[in-house]
Amino acid sequence: MSEDTFHLAEESKVSLPLKNLIGMVVVAAIAVLTYTQAINRITALESRVELINVEVEENDAWIDEFQPPKDVQATVDRVRELEIQIAILQTRIDQLLK
């Protein structure tokens, strides 16, 4: 075997400066916190989208099933009849004036 080979055994001793160890722990903690916050934010946004989709579906169903009140329907029918009568009268007037 070459002398460049690294051997690690149960009895091996490894030393690491305390400053580096603390730095690694801090970086790992920041990474975990950032990941957790990102996941929480995504979950919150997904929940909001689901609630908005439910509301949109309710509104869509209301729009599709909307029927104006009977009084409004009756008024619209009367206005249509009056428009037809006015058109007939206008035609008669135009014929008399010719």
Buried (B, 14 or more C-beta within 10 A) or exposed (E): EEEEEEEEEEEEEEEEEEEEEEEEEEEEEEEEEEEEEEEEEEEEEEEEEEEEEEEEEEEEEEEEEEEEEEEEEEEEEEEEEEEEEEEEEEEEEEEEEE
